[in-house]
Amino acid sequence: MKITLNGEPRDLAGPSVQDVLHEIGLAEARVATALNGSFLPLAQRDRALSDGDVLEVVSPMQGG
């Protein structure tokens, strides 16, 4: 399926957000996700993706 991941067009197998995280090596990482501009909680990462979806994955950063 073709989605936009962090601003880059990608062709990924999916079919869920969690599957994509596994595919890109972030399945066990502590990351925040947004799907089509809306925050996606950890409990909802089993949500199916569709062609054209926009997924953002970010790591929390500490500042000071």
N, C-alpha and C positions, 0 to 999 in steps of 0.2 A: 504494500500500500504506500502511496505517496503522501507524506506529511511534511510539515515544516517543523524542524526541531532546532530550537534556539536560533531561529532566523535563517537556517540553512535548509533548502529542500533535500529531503532524504527519501529513499525507497527502503522501507523496513517491513519485516514480516508481521509484526504485531501478534495477535489482533488487539491486545489490551495495552493500556499504559504500562502496567507492570511487566508485560512481555517485552515492550520496547526498552524499558529500563534494564532488563536482563540482557537484551541484545546489545546494548551499548556499554555494558559492563558496570552499571550502577544499581543493580538489583538490591544490593545490601547496603548501599551508601545512604547516608542521611542527607536527603535532598528535598527541596520543595518543588512542587509541580503545579503548573497552570495549564489548563486545556481551553483553547479558544478564548483566552483572556480572563478566565475565572480560576481562582485557586482550587486545587483538587486535593482534598485531604487524603492521607495515607489509606484510610479505610475505603476510599472510592477508586483506588488505582486499578481495580479490576474492570473499570469502565472500558467498553469497546471503542476503538478508534475507527474513523472513517477517512477515506481519501479526502485530502484537502484540509484536515485538521491541523491546528497549530499547537504544538506542545513546547512548553518552556520548562527546563529543568535547571535549577540553580542550587548551589551549595551555600549554606549559611556562612557568613564571614564575621569574624570578631573584629571589632574596632576599638579604638581607645582614645 
